[in-house]
Amino acid sequence: MLNGILWKLSTGAAWRDLPERYGPWKTVYERFRRWSADGTWDRLLAHVQQHSDAIGAVDWTVVSVDSTTVRAHQHAAGARKGGSVQARRSAAPAAD
């Protein structure tokens, strides 16, 4: 079950494309959804981080997040399509 979830997350494939060796895709998906809803993944991550930090395996000075790991929303690029009314008026040739 866990390997099926990890396979899906690492490949980005659709749940329905899950290889049969991991069991029925719907069962794996339901387990993933349930664990997401009840906080199991958050607790697991916190435990792994605490354990790794306790043994000195994490160097917190080099942790960073940038645009190569976090994508901006598609609408975060800027102005509205076609520009604003004011911008169009000022770009038009003067009538005088």
N, C-alpha and C positions, 0 to 999 in steps of 0.2 A: 504494500500500500504506500509506504513512505517513498520507496524508490519510484513508484509511478508518479507521485506528486512531484518529486524532484526532477524526473525526466521531463514532465510537462513544463515546469517552470524554466528549466534550462534550455529547452528547444523552442519554446514559444508556440508550439503546435496547438491545434485545437484539441479540446478534451476528447472528442470523438476519434481522433487519430492516435490515441494512446495504444501502444502495442498490447496485444492480448496477454502477454506474459505477466502484466501487472494487474490483471483482472478486469472486470467490467468497468468501462470508463465512467459510467454514471456513479458507481459505488466509490471510485477513487475521488471523483469530483465532489460528491456529497460529503465525504470525510474531510477533504480540503476546506470546503465551505464551512462546515461545522467547526473545525479547528480555528478558522479565521474569525468566526463570529464569537467564539467563547474565549479568545485570547491565548490559545495554546501556542501559536507561533510567536507572539510577543514574549510570552514567558520563556520559551525555548531560546530565543535570541538573547534575552537578558541574562539567562543562566550561562550561555556560552560566552558572552562578553565578560561576565564577572569571573568565570573560571579562567579565561585566557588572560585577563588583566591580573588576576591573583598570581599566576605563574610567570608573569612578565612577558607574555607573548604578544602584547599589544603596545605599540608605540603611538600614543595619542597625539604626539606632536606632528605626525605626518598624515593625519586623517583630514581629508578635504572632499568637498563636493563641488563639482563644476558641471558645465554643460555637456561634457562627454558622458556623465553618468546620470544626469537628471535632465529630462527633456522639458522644455517650456511648452505650455499649452499652445495650440495652433493659432489662437487669437492673441497671443502675447507679443506678436511682432510689431504692432503699432497702430497706426491710424485706420479709420474705416476705409473700406473699399471705395474708390472713387474720390476720396478726399472730402473735406468739409465744404459747406456752401460758401463760407467766407473765402476759402482758398481758391475756389473756382471763380468767384467774382473778381478777385484781385489778379487772377491770371488772364482774364479776358482783356482784349485790347480796349483801350479807352475810346469812347464814342466821340470825344471832342477832336 
